[in-house]
């Protein structure tokens, strides 16, 4: 299908978008065309590549409850001048997930940012029934001091119907 070459032309020649934004927005298209590579592996590789460069000032690190893994460690900051956020949690086979986002709006006040997201969530109940959700979406962050809430919406594939609501609430420390 011609979507991937078209997206490369748009990203490289027509729209001067950041490399990280391109990867997040077109992850789903690429996954559908690359056989044998799962969305989980691509999200993991993307998170490693984004976090492997040095971070700039005003980084935030904290804890949240909600999407993607019920209880998460959250990082918000800039990596190679790219405003990103990563939320991840792994609690054995019962709950795990990762969510990577690109913040395209940042400002002071209660409404602090808006972001596009890509993520994976896995939940297993006591009867070994597994629910998985691979998604892309958008969310908005509202913050007061270090406390924040982040509602959003996602579409994707897995054991849930599209669209699905996303939600995080927690506390971030600035360093």
WOPE-V924146 format. One record per helix or strand of 3 or more residues. SS is the DSSP state (@ for helix, = for strand). FROM is the first residue (numbers start at 1). TO is the last residue. Records with the same first field share a line. If there is no record, write none. Layout:
SS=FROM-TO + FROM-TO
//
This chain:
@=3-14 + 19-25 + 27-33 + 39-51
==60-66 + 70-79 + 82-91 + 95-106 + 111-124 + 130-144 + 147-158 + 164-174
//
